[in-house]
Amino acid sequence: MDSVTRAWYGLMIENSLLKKREQEYEDFFCEIMEALYSDNFQLVKAAGSDGDGKADGYLIPEKCVFQSYAPSSGFQKTKLLNKIEGDFNGAKNKWGDEMQKWIFVHSESEGLPKYALDLINKLQSENPAIEIKSWRPTFIKRKALLLPLEYLIDLFGPAPTAADVASLTHEPIKTLLKAMEANANKTEENILPVSFNKLKFNSLSGDVEVLLSAGRRKENLVADLLSRWPDPTYGEELAQSFHLKYEKLKSLNLNPDDMFMDLKSYAGGSIDNVSSQVSSLAILSYFFERCDIYENAPDGWVV
């Protein structure tokens, strides 16, 4: 994979991990592990009174039991501590010598709170023969990016490449701009340049940076089309439309990368059409640099 394709799939994986909860999160994790390890990874499903052995998956060569936790209501101290301790002790009793590692797979992107880490350290000191770890979404993302390209295509559809960016022409961008014309708000707004520090100031990931940089290579096509558009105010109307969409997303307190994915979807592009996906990157990059989507870094701010 080149850098554009890797960044694309990295962002798709991250977005899935941000949005999936409960059973969907468990299923997504297990799907990645099955694709990566084939028959060496076994799903563990509940079987009547025998239950699921306090495990969602089992990696045979490492004798490793996985237990996932992605509550839709977020982490709550008592429930989280009970989940870790209860599931570990339950798995220890059920699996016996067949469990040499236990991994708690969770949905908190910033990691477990200290009280949960303290409990894991306590369990580790009490059970030196069992390796105990926790995996946050970033680790799962790294695992998913090890998958062969055909698996990633099955999961997320085709991704653009650097060559697709280089070969992009006016026509697919024009198609998207026409499709977006109905969404543009008629309130006028000046389109201003933004600081080069904008990416870092808004804590956008390296994947977003790669994709916006790729789109920026074709910004001139967007600028050219808008300069010749039959309605000369359309560019400013579209900028306002992007700004209003961003403000709505910001009010939901979404992760910066999650907002980027929603803005990219707003820019349009069929998930199965690489040319339209590259076009959406060019359009989003153009307006990222010229209107108020994400915050401008204050004067004097440096990385």
C-alpha positions as CSV (number, residue, x, y, z in Angstrom):
1,M,0.0,0.0,0.0
2,D,1.2,3.5,-0.7
3,S,0.8,6.3,1.8
4,V,-2.6,7.5,0.4
5,T,-4.1,4.0,0.5
6,R,-2.7,3.3,4.0
7,A,-4.0,6.6,5.3
8,W,-7.4,6.0,3.7
9,Y,-7.8,2.6,5.3
10,G,-6.3,3.8,8.6
11,L,-9.0,6.4,8.8
12,M,-11.8,4.0,7.8
13,I,-10.7,1.6,10.6
14,E,-10.4,4.3,13.1
15,N,-13.9,5.6,12.2
16,S,-15.4,2.2,12.6
17,L,-13.8,1.7,16.0
18,L,-15.1,5.1,17.1
19,K,-18.7,4.4,16.1
20,K,-19.2,0.8,16.9
21,R,-20.3,-0.2,20.4
22,E,-21.4,-3.3,22.3
23,Q,-21.8,-6.4,20.0
24,E,-20.8,-4.5,16.9
25,Y,-17.5,-3.6,18.4
26,E,-16.9,-7.2,19.4
27,D,-17.9,-8.5,16.0
28,F,-15.6,-6.0,14.2
29,F,-12.6,-6.9,16.4
30,C,-13.2,-10.7,15.9
31,E,-13.6,-10.2,12.1
32,I,-10.2,-8.5,12.0
33,M,-8.6,-11.2,14.1
34,E,-10.1,-14.0,12.0
35,A,-8.9,-12.4,8.8
36,L,-5.4,-11.9,10.3
37,Y,-4.9,-15.3,12.0
38,S,-7.3,-17.6,10.1
39,D,-8.0,-20.9,11.9
40,N,-5.6,-20.0,14.7
41,F,-8.2,-17.5,16.0
42,Q,-11.5,-19.0,17.3
43,L,-14.7,-17.1,18.0
44,V,-16.2,-18.1,21.4
45,K,-20.0,-17.8,21.6
46,A,-22.3,-18.5,24.5
47,A,-23.6,-22.1,24.7
48,G,-26.6,-22.3,27.1
49,S,-25.7,-22.9,30.7
50,D,-22.0,-23.2,29.8
51,G,-21.8,-19.6,28.8
52,D,-19.0,-18.3,26.7
53,G,-16.2,-19.0,29.1
54,K,-15.8,-15.3,29.7
55,A,-14.2,-14.9,26.3
56,D,-15.0,-13.4,23.0
57,G,-12.1,-15.0,21.1
58,Y,-9.2,-17.3,21.6
59,L,-5.8,-17.3,19.8
60,I,-4.7,-20.9,19.9
61,P,-0.8,-20.6,19.4
62,E,-0.5,-18.1,22.3
63,K,-3.3,-19.6,24.4
64,C,-4.7,-16.1,24.6
65,V,-8.2,-15.3,25.7
66,F,-9.7,-12.0,24.5
67,Q,-12.6,-10.2,26.2
68,S,-14.0,-7.0,24.6
69,Y,-15.8,-4.1,26.3
70,A,-17.3,-1.2,24.5
71,P,-20.3,0.1,26.4
72,S,-22.6,2.5,24.6
73,S,-22.9,4.6,27.7
74,G,-19.2,5.0,28.1
75,F,-17.0,3.8,31.0
76,Q,-18.4,3.9,34.5
77,K,-15.9,3.2,37.3
78,T,-17.8,0.4,39.2
79,K,-19.0,-1.3,36.1
80,L,-15.6,-1.2,34.4
81,L,-13.8,-2.6,37.5
82,N,-16.4,-5.3,37.9
83,K,-16.1,-6.2,34.2
84,I,-12.3,-6.5,34.3
85,E,-12.1,-8.5,37.5
86,G,-15.2,-10.6,36.9
87,D,-14.2,-11.5,33.3
88,F,-10.6,-12.3,34.2
89,N,-11.4,-14.5,37.2
90,G,-14.2,-16.2,35.2
91,A,-11.9,-16.9,32.3
92,K,-9.2,-18.2,34.6
93,N,-11.6,-20.6,36.2
94,K,-13.1,-21.7,32.8
95,W,-9.9,-22.0,30.8
96,G,-7.4,-23.2,33.4
97,D,-4.0,-24.0,31.9
98,E,-5.3,-23.2,28.4
99,M,-5.1,-19.5,29.2
100,Q,-1.6,-18.2,29.4
101,K,-2.5,-14.7,28.2
102,W,-5.6,-12.6,28.9
103,I,-6.3,-9.4,26.9
104,F,-9.0,-6.8,27.7
105,V,-10.0,-5.2,24.4
106,H,-11.8,-1.9,25.0
107,S,-13.1,1.1,23.2
108,E,-11.5,4.0,25.0
109,S,-9.2,5.7,22.5
110,E,-7.2,7.5,25.2
111,G,-6.6,4.4,27.2
112,L,-7.9,3.0,30.5
113,P,-8.3,5.3,33.5
114,K,-5.7,4.8,36.2
115,Y,-8.0,3.0,38.6
116,A,-8.5,0.3,35.9
117,L,-4.8,0.1,35.2
118,D,-4.2,-0.3,38.9
119,L,-6.6,-3.3,39.0
120,I,-4.9,-4.9,36.0
121,N,-1.5,-4.5,37.7
122,K,-2.9,-6.0,40.8
123,L,-4.3,-9.0,38.9
124,Q,-1.0,-9.4,37.1
125,S,1.0,-9.5,40.4
126,E,-1.5,-12.1,41.8
127,N,-1.3,-14.2,38.7
128,P,2.4,-14.1,37.5
129,A,1.9,-17.2,35.3
130,I,-0.7,-15.4,33.1
131,E,0.3,-12.4,30.9
132,I,-2.4,-9.7,31.3
133,K,-2.8,-6.8,28.9
134,S,-5.3,-4.3,27.6
135,W,-5.7,-3.2,24.0
136,R,-7.2,0.2,23.1
137,P,-8.5,1.0,19.6
138,T,-5.1,2.3,18.3
139,F,-3.7,-1.2,18.8
140,I,-6.6,-2.8,17.0
141,K,-6.1,-0.4,14.1
142,R,-2.4,-1.4,13.8
143,K,-3.5,-5.0,13.7
144,A,-6.1,-4.3,11.0
145,L,-3.5,-2.5,8.8
146,L,-1.6,-5.8,8.7
147,L,-4.4,-7.4,6.7
148,P,-3.8,-8.2,3.0
149,L,-5.3,-5.6,0.7
150,E,-8.0,-7.9,-0.5
151,Y,-9.4,-8.2,3.1
152,L,-9.4,-4.4,3.5
153,I,-11.3,-4.0,0.2
154,D,-13.9,-6.6,1.4
155,L,-14.3,-4.6,4.7
156,F,-14.3,-1.0,3.4
157,G,-14.4,-1.0,-0.4
158,P,-11.6,0.1,-2.7
159,A,-9.3,2.9,-1.6
160,P,-7.6,5.6,-3.7
161,T,-3.9,5.4,-4.5
162,A,-1.3,8.1,-5.1
163,A,-1.7,7.2,-8.8
164,D,-5.4,7.8,-8.7
165,V,-4.8,11.2,-7.2
166,A,-2.2,12.0,-9.9
167,S,-4.6,11.0,-12.7
168,L,-7.7,12.9,-11.4
169,T,-9.3,15.2,-14.0
170,H,-12.0,17.9,-13.9
171,E,-14.9,15.7,-14.8
172,P,-15.5,13.6,-11.6
173,I,-14.9,16.8,-9.5
174,K,-17.5,18.6,-11.6
175,T,-20.0,15.7,-11.0
176,L,-19.6,16.0,-7.3
177,L,-19.8,19.8,-7.3
178,K,-23.1,19.6,-9.3
179,A,-24.5,17.1,-6.8
180,M,-23.6,19.4,-3.9
181,E,-25.1,22.5,-5.5
182,A,-28.5,21.7,-4.0
183,N,-27.0,21.6,-0.5
184,A,-25.2,24.9,-0.6
185,N,-26.7,27.5,1.7
186,K,-27.4,30.9,0.1
187,T,-25.8,33.0,2.9
188,E,-22.7,34.8,1.6
189,E,-19.4,34.4,3.3
190,N,-15.9,35.4,2.4
191,I,-13.5,32.5,1.7
192,L,-10.3,33.2,3.6
193,P,-7.0,31.4,3.5
194,V,-6.1,29.5,6.7
195,S,-2.9,28.9,8.7
196,F,-0.6,26.1,7.8
197,N,-0.8,25.1,11.5
198,K,-4.4,24.3,11.2
199,L,-3.9,20.5,11.0
200,K,-1.8,20.3,14.2
201,F,-3.9,22.9,16.1
202,N,-7.0,20.8,15.5
203,S,-5.3,17.5,16.6
204,L,-6.0,15.8,13.3
205,S,-4.2,12.6,12.8
206,G,-1.4,11.8,10.4
207,D,-3.8,9.8,8.2
208,V,-5.9,13.0,7.7
209,E,-2.8,14.9,6.9
210,V,-1.8,12.5,4.2
211,L,-5.3,12.5,2.7
212,L,-5.6,16.3,2.7
213,S,-2.1,16.6,1.3
214,A,-3.1,14.2,-1.5
215,G,-6.3,16.2,-2.2
216,R,-4.3,19.5,-2.2
217,R,-2.4,18.3,-5.2
218,K,-5.7,18.7,-7.2
219,E,-7.1,21.8,-5.5
220,N,-6.3,23.7,-8.7
221,L,-8.9,21.7,-10.5
222,V,-11.6,22.6,-7.9
223,A,-10.5,26.3,-8.1
224,D,-10.7,26.2,-11.9
225,L,-14.1,24.7,-12.0
226,L,-15.5,27.1,-9.4
227,S,-14.0,30.1,-11.2
228,R,-16.0,29.1,-14.4
229,W,-19.2,28.0,-12.6
230,P,-22.3,29.5,-14.1
231,D,-23.3,31.0,-10.7
232,P,-20.3,33.0,-9.6
233,T,-21.4,33.0,-5.9
234,Y,-21.5,29.1,-5.8
235,G,-18.0,28.8,-4.3
236,E,-18.9,31.0,-1.3
237,E,-22.3,29.3,-0.9
238,L,-20.5,26.0,-0.8
239,A,-18.0,27.3,1.8
240,Q,-20.9,28.4,4.0
241,S,-22.5,25.0,3.6
242,F,-19.3,23.3,4.7
243,H,-19.0,25.7,7.6
244,L,-22.6,25.0,8.8
245,K,-22.0,21.3,8.6
246,Y,-18.8,21.6,10.6
247,E,-20.6,23.6,13.3
248,K,-23.2,21.0,13.6
249,L,-20.6,18.2,13.9
250,K,-18.7,20.2,16.4
251,S,-21.8,20.6,18.6
252,L,-21.9,16.8,18.9
253,N,-18.4,16.8,20.5
254,L,-17.1,14.3,17.9
255,N,-13.4,13.3,17.6
256,P,-11.6,15.5,15.0
257,D,-10.9,12.6,12.7
258,D,-14.6,11.4,13.0
259,M,-15.7,14.9,11.9
260,F,-13.3,14.7,8.9
261,M,-15.0,11.4,7.8
262,D,-18.4,13.0,8.1
263,L,-17.3,16.1,6.1
264,K,-15.8,13.8,3.5
265,S,-19.1,12.0,3.2
266,Y,-20.8,15.4,2.9
267,A,-18.5,16.2,0.0
268,G,-20.0,13.1,-1.7
269,G,-18.5,10.3,-3.6
270,S,-19.5,6.7,-4.0
271,I,-17.6,4.3,-1.7
272,D,-17.2,1.9,-4.7
273,N,-15.9,4.6,-7.1
274,V,-12.3,5.5,-6.5
275,S,-12.4,8.5,-8.8
276,S,-15.3,10.1,-6.9
277,Q,-13.6,9.4,-3.6
278,V,-10.4,11.2,-4.8
279,S,-12.6,14.1,-6.0
280,S,-14.2,14.4,-2.5
281,L,-10.7,14.7,-1.1
282,A,-9.8,17.4,-3.5
283,I,-13.0,19.3,-2.7
284,L,-12.6,18.9,1.1
285,S,-8.9,20.0,0.9
286,Y,-9.9,23.1,-1.1
287,F,-12.4,24.2,1.5
288,F,-10.3,23.1,4.4
289,E,-7.8,25.7,3.3
290,R,-10.4,28.4,2.5
291,C,-13.3,28.4,4.9
292,D,-14.1,27.9,8.6
293,I,-14.1,24.1,8.9
294,Y,-12.0,23.3,11.9
295,E,-10.5,26.1,14.0
296,N,-7.8,28.5,12.8
297,A,-4.7,28.5,14.9
298,P,-4.3,31.8,16.9
299,D,-1.7,34.4,15.8
300,G,1.7,33.4,17.0
301,W,0.7,29.7,17.7
302,V,3.4,27.3,16.7
303,V,3.6,23.5,16.8
